[in-house]
Amino acid sequence: MVNQYETVFILTPVLSEDQVKETVKDYEKLLTENGGEIVNRENWGMRKLAYPIQKKSTGFYNLFEYKIDGQFISKLEIQMKRDERIIRFLTVKLDKHAIAYSEKRRKKNKDKNDEKKSDK
């Protein structure tokens, strides 16, 4: 059964910008090759961690929102656990309220970005 999920993952800060982009593309490809549909992706950039992880205090945050068969999630999480570029991840199954909230948040962010572009 196809459900909607959201995964936030943190990449190690020792990666270059190109390596970060390559890692994100690898996981996008993994999702789409296994029948997933990416609804939204966000790059939150380098952020300070709430507490050190593997002696690192910052990391590159990324978010994927996607639709995929629930059986694939365990494969995705195993892949992320094995990947030394990823220091933390969290996958959440979205219910109808979370999906509505996410759509509202995306629309709000889009409107904000459109406003910034029109100000220039």
C-alpha positions, 0 to 999 in steps of 0.5 A: 500500500502506498503511503506518504512519508517524510524523511529528514536526514543530516549529512556530515559537515566534512562533505563538500557542496558537490558531495552533499548534492551527489548524496541527495541525488543518490537517495532521490534516485533510490526512491524513484527507482523503487516506485516512489514519487517525490512530493517535496524536497528541501535543502535546509543547509548547514545547521548547528546540531542540538548536541554533538553527534560523532564529535561533530556540532554541525551538519547539512540538513535535508528533507524528502517528502514522498509517496512509496510502498511501506515495505520499502522504508526498511530498505531505505533505513538500512541503506541510510544506516550503512552510509557513513555520510549520513549521521542521523535520519528520521522517517515519519509516516504522514497521516491526513492531518500531517499531509494537509499541514505540509501542503499548507507549509509548502504553499506558505514558503512558496508565497514567501519566496515569490514575494522576495523575488518580486521585491528585487 
